[in-house]
Amino acid sequence: MIPYKKCILALVLVTFIYPVHSVSQVQGSFFPLQIGNSWKMLDWDSGFWGEYVYYTHYVSDSVIINNKTFYRVNMHVDRFFREDSTGLFYEYRNGKEFILFDFNMTIGDSIPVDSGFCYCMDRKTVTTFTGAIDEEIHFYVDWSTDFIDEEHEYTFQKNVGLLKYKSGWHSTEILKQVILNGKVYDDPTSVTDKKQTGLPLSPELSIYNYPNPFNNRTKIEFNLPRNGFTDINIYNTIGQKTENLVFEILHSGKHDITWDARQYPSGMYFIAIQFENQFKVLDITLVK
């Protein structure tokens, strides 16, 4: 029995002297908090108005706060996150812990969060870049429940992490490379075949308008490759959003809307359509 007890004692000493590499205990997370994981994001707004800019969000280490393990994630600034076994995702900031997301939410659910409320806009089954069938969830975080006015949007994919982050109208980051468990995956958002309907994909995202140039009104037609959340906005030449035309979940196929521009001055404008992780921009000219 003595050698056995010595082995147990040695194991205990090794555990305390040489700590095990910290790994999140949550399996199948929408935000895999493991040290070394990273998400390289392309800033779409910078690409539209100037040069493309890449940001890398990464899990650098873990810290113990109030006897709970939080993971330090660099997202422009250091942020501290943890997820519990029920799917609640927390952030520690300004001396307190609060719920940021609930990954068990279904479409239409909302919860109060530190910055107002979090609303689940979409949840669906997808084929990930690994070929696995998994889930994708889209959250909207706003200051008020009375009016949704484009504060922050987050799209996560299970076992992948953050696919898209949108802060207001002016900045949208799209995932272009992810490192998970030491493996590097390029362009992981290229595979987005939705499996919940079993129907083949219709043609790719497209948008056009007529007439162009136009006087006061123009008809905008667009095609969606599948069911999904669609956001269509009009911008002026200095990047200011002048009007939101669509902000809802639409079915696949062709759609059309009319923009009544009688209240706006003559000049060039841009129609920007955002469908999930895809973007199209069309320049149009208003002549009075």
N, C-alpha and C positions, 0 to 999 in steps of 0.2 A: 504493500500500500504506500510505502514511503516514496518510491520512484514516481508513482501516479500523482501523489500530492505535489511533488517537486515540479512535475510537468504542468499542473494546473497553475501553480504559483508563477512559473516562468511565463505562461501564456498571459496571465494577468499583468505582469510587469511589462511585457512587450506591448500590450495593448495601451498602457498608459504612457510608456516612454516613446513609442512610435505610433502615433495616432493613425487610424485608418483614413484613407483619402475620403473626404466628405462627399457623399452622394445623396441626392434627394431621395427620401423614402417613398415618395408618391410615384406609383407606377402608372404608365399610360397618361401622362400629364399633357395638357394643352400648352404648358410653358415648362419644358424640361429643365429644372434648376440643378444642373450638374456642373461643377467647376470645369472650365475649359470649353463648355458649349458657347457658341457665338452665332450671331445672326447679322450678316452683312446686308445693309439696306441701301437701295438706290433712292435718292430724293428726287421724285418726279417733278416737283415744282421748279427746282433748280434747272432741270433739263428743259423745261418748257420756256422759262424766261432767261436762261443763261446756260452755264455749264452744268453737267451732271455732277452730283456730289454723292459720295458714298459714306455711310456711317456704319460702324460695327458696334453692335450691342453684345456684350460678353459677360459671362459669369466668372468673376475673378477669384472670389473666395467666399467663405462663410463666417458668420459671427454669431455669438450667443447674446441674445437680448431678452432679458426677463425670462431666462431659462428656456428660450425657444430659439431654434436655429433659423437664421435668416441668411439669404444668399445675396451677396453684393453684385448687382448687375449695372454695368455702365450703359446708360441710355442718355447720352449727352452729359448727364450728371450721374453720380452714384446713387442708385436706388436700392432699397433693401426689401426683398420679397421672401415669402414663404407660402407653401400650400399645405393644407391639412388633408387627411385621408378622406374627407367628405367632398372635396373639390372646391372648397373655399380658398381663394387666393388673397393674401394679405400683403399690405405694404406698411413698413415702419417709417414714419416721417414726423419730424417736429416733436419728438418725444412721445409719440403714441402709435398704436397699431390700429389699422382700420381695414375693412374688407374692400378690395378693389374689384374683384370679379367672383361670380359663382359659376363654375363650369358645368353645373347641373341644370342651369336655366334653360327653358324652352322658349320658342318664339313668342314674344309678347310679354314675357316676364320682366319685372324691373325690381331693383333693390336700391335702398339708399346707400350712398357712398360718401366719402369725404368731400368730393367735389360736386355733389348734387345727387344724381341718380345714375344707375347703370341699367340700360335697356337691352334686351336680347333681340336683335333685329332678324337674325337668320341662324339656322342650325341645319346642317345637311350632311349627307354621307358623300364622301369623295374618294377618289383613287389618289393616293399620295405619290410622291416621286419615287418611293421605294416599291411601288406596285401594290401596296397593301390597301385594303378598304378600311377607311377610318372616318373620323368626324371632323367637321369644320364649324366654327362658331364665330359669329359676328356681333360685337358689342358696340353700343353707343353710349358715351358718357357725356352728360350735359349738366348745366348748372340748375336747370329748372324743369319740373315735370310738365309745366304749362305749355312750353313751346320748344320744340327741337330745332336748334339753330346752328348745327354743325360745330360743336365744340371739339370732341375727340371721338375717333373710331378706332377699334382694334379688331383685327381678324386673326384668329388662331387656328392652327391645325394640330390635331392630337398627335403626339409623338414627334412633332416638328417644331412647334413654337409659333412665334409671331410671324405672320405672313405679310401683314400690312398695318401701318399706323398712319392715321390721318389726323392732323392737328388743324382744325379749322379748314378753310378753303385753300389756304396758301401752301400747305406742305403735306405731301403724301409720300411715305416711304414704303417701298416694295422690296420684299426679300429676294435677294439674288444669289446668296450663298449661305449655307448653314454648316456648322461643324457640330456634330452630335457624337458623343462618346469617342472622340478622337478621329472620326471619319469626316472627310470634306465632301460636300455635295454642292455642285454648281447648279444654278437656276432651278431650284426645287419647286417653283410654282408653275413650271411648264406643263405639268400633268395635272389637269383639273377636270377630268371626265366625271360627271356626276352620275351616280349609279342608282339613285333612288327611284327613277322612273323606268329605267331599262330601255329608254328610247334613244335612237342614234342622235348625235349632235347635229344641229342645223348649221348653216354657214356661219363664219366667224362674225365677230362684232363689226358693225359698219354703221355709218351715219352720213347723211347728205341733206341738203336743203334746196328748195327752189321756190321762187326764182332767186337768183343771186347774180348781180346785185338786186336788191328789192326795195320797195317803197312801203314803209309802215308795217307790212306783215310778210312773213315767210313761213312756208310749211317745212317742217323738219321730219324726215323719215329715218328710222333706225331699226336695225335688226339685232336681236339678242340670240346667242347660240344656245341658250338654255334658260330655265327659270332662275331668277336671281335678283339681288338688290341692284337698282340702277339709279344713278345720280347724274342729272344733266343740268349744266349751268351755262350762263352767258357771261363772258368777261369782256371788259374794254381793253384798249391797247396798253394800259399801264398796269394791268393785272387785277383790277378791281372787279369783284363779282357784281354784276348789275341785276341779275335775276336768276332764281332757281326755277326750272321748268318741270323737273321730275325728281322725286325723292321717295322711292317706294320699291317694293318687290314686284316684278313684272314677270309674266310668262314668256316663254321662248317665242321667237318669230318676229314678224314685222309689226312696227308701231309707228304712229305719226302724231305730231303735236304742231300747234301753230304758235309762233312767237309774235305777239303784238308789240311792236317797237315804236308806237306813235309818240310815247313820252320821252324817247331818247333822241339825242342829236345825230346827225349824219356822221358816218365814219365807219371804220373797220371794227368788227367785233369777233369774238371767238366762241364757238360752241364746243364745250368740253363734256364728253360723255365718259363716265366711269362705271364700269361693270365688273364687279368683283376686283380682280387684279389687272384688268385690262383698261386701256385708255385710248381714246381717239379725240383729236382736236381738229376742228374745221374752221377756217377763216371765212367770214361773210362780210358783205358790205351793205350798209344802210344808206340809201340816197333819197333825200327829200327835195 
